[in-house]
Amino acid sequence: MGFLKAKYCVPIFMLVLLTSGVPLNANNDGDILPSADAVVKAPTNGNKIFFCENNPIKKTEFDKPHMKPQDYMAKCKERTEGYSWGSRIYVLLWAPGFNADDKKLDELGADPTGANGLIKINTREGSSSLDSDPDCNQFIETGRDHGLFYGSIKLSGYKKDVTGDGKTDNYGGNRCEGITEAKKKNVGGQTITTAMGSQGVLDDGALRAEARQNGAITMTFQYNDKGDTMSKSATHTWRIAELYFDEEEYVIGDTAKLTMSDLDALRYPFDKKLKYPLRVYSDTDMGGIIVDVTWKPNYRLTPQMHGDYPTNIKFVESTWRESGSNYIMYGGGHSELRVSPGDNVYAEYDDYTLPLPYQENDYKQVSTIAKIVEIKSDPMKREVVKTDDHSHLKQFAKTKYTSNGEYMVSVWWSHWDWWTNQPSTHVDNTLNVSIVEGFTQKPVSDVNYNLNVLSDGDSLMEKQTIHNGVDSIDVDLNNSKFIELDFSDIGIVDESLKFKFKIDS
């Protein structure tokens, strides 16, 4: 099985080198968990694992003569961080030595000896293996005579109240995907067992393992009967939800779009069933309404990486009989709220899946406000008001907490490459630093800290700063390939926080 098909050797090998040289999102800091691109102690035998945030295979393109292995690799948006407990990771496995039959779609991953490959996944909470059940979906070749195999792995949650109603809404479990469950029913005094399950690896994936607040998932691939194994890891975490109106101002009769965004709200990939309650009220109607929202795909980038729960609120006259929720499944319809000119409109959501240093059973109220006016102001003439509210941090910000939870430090760059999610080369690329209270997210001021900026291990600058608002620091990245930010002596906290970035050139 150790041979490599000659006709794919050069283009695939070059593509693997290019892809592995600049992983699109492999920027895990590695000071708590292993590096996302795990160190491989044994020879890889030419194999390569790709973790994709998107599905690189369309059913209409699977096993088609015009599709080559490099076509699927090129469609993969590689990501090794930013997942949550209900995420799916699409996997491409380049293993040309397992292309045993050039006339059929080969499968691999369920051989306990490793001779035909053994694939396992594990998290801090559980593990599963493709050799655990004969009905497990194995990784399947993307096309005949390809040597590129496809499967997906899932993070599943655990039983937890995520809506605040006192009931456990999520579920966990460690198992392979396939016909692994049976449904029993009594028919005429006899117990009839019917199989539940799978439509195949393209639909259901291969493996799933339980995950909680934060951690990592690792996939291992044993590729021979000698025990030689390679692995790949990706990190997952909960995050604080966002809640926002689509406008700052409305007049009576307008319909506002209100969105709760939280990837952690998905119990499993593409979960459209679980409803989350939002409280919406105004100065005129302090009782307000409760609106249930469900997940709706956001196709701007990758649907499964967005936890968007939108709903519509129509603002009606205060003389209207009453406010009312007219929610329709999957985000249709609208609710109505009584308002008067000059009112503030308030929306609130209780987030029960918070990141560290919060405990797993903590919750935090997330809120937003809009204004009811008689005449909307011209956006060009609105007064620009500086605020210390950092809920609008750049989407590429990286955040860390001090170990005692006292401070949350966030950093982001003014110039980013949107594709690689890394800072781009500019002679002066501005580094932005925000420090807020760890538990309340309130801004802090007059907090001292030391910052050491290192380029490829050499110090570019070292300075002591008194934080106030958002600090902006110009950093020369022109000749850098790797930047490390080392924050130390933050306030009275005697410890070091490190952020690492690969520079996109």
FENGIQUI-V878823 format. One record per run of one state. SS is the DSSP state (~ for helix, > for strand, _ for the rest). FROM is the first residue (numbers start at 1). TO is the last residue. If there is no record, write none. Layout:
ss->(SS | SS)
from->(FROM | FROM)
to->(TO | TO)
//
This chain:
ss->(_ | ~ | _ | > | _ | ~ | _ | > | _ | > | _ | > | _ | ~ | _ | > | _ | > | _ | > | _ | > | _ | > | _ | > | _ | > | _ | > | _ | > | _ | > | _ | ~ | _ | > | _ | > | _ | > | _ | > | _ | > | _ | > | _ | ~ | _ | > | _ | > | _ | ~ | _ | > | _ | > | _ | > | ~ | > | _ | > | _ | > | _ | > | _ | ~ | _ | > | _ | > | _ | > | _ | > | _ | > | _ | > | _ | > | _ | > | _ | > | _ | > | _ | > | _ | > | _)
from->(1 | 6 | 22 | 48 | 53 | 69 | 76 | 78 | 79 | 83 | 84 | 88 | 95 | 96 | 99 | 107 | 111 | 118 | 123 | 127 | 130 | 136 | 137 | 139 | 142 | 148 | 157 | 175 | 177 | 178 | 179 | 181 | 188 | 190 | 197 | 201 | 205 | 207 | 211 | 214 | 223 | 229 | 238 | 242 | 246 | 249 | 251 | 255 | 262 | 263 | 266 | 276 | 283 | 289 | 294 | 303 | 306 | 308 | 318 | 324 | 325 | 327 | 329 | 332 | 334 | 335 | 340 | 344 | 352 | 364 | 373 | 379 | 382 | 398 | 402 | 407 | 414 | 416 | 418 | 422 | 425 | 429 | 438 | 443 | 444 | 445 | 456 | 458 | 469 | 470 | 476 | 482 | 491 | 493 | 503 | 504 | 505)
to->(5 | 21 | 47 | 52 | 68 | 75 | 77 | 78 | 82 | 83 | 87 | 94 | 95 | 98 | 106 | 110 | 117 | 122 | 126 | 129 | 135 | 136 | 138 | 141 | 147 | 156 | 174 | 176 | 177 | 178 | 180 | 187 | 189 | 196 | 200 | 204 | 206 | 210 | 213 | 222 | 228 | 237 | 241 | 245 | 248 | 250 | 254 | 261 | 262 | 265 | 275 | 282 | 288 | 293 | 302 | 305 | 307 | 317 | 323 | 324 | 326 | 328 | 331 | 333 | 334 | 339 | 343 | 351 | 363 | 372 | 378 | 381 | 397 | 401 | 406 | 413 | 415 | 417 | 421 | 424 | 428 | 437 | 442 | 443 | 444 | 455 | 457 | 468 | 469 | 475 | 481 | 490 | 492 | 502 | 503 | 504 | 505)
//
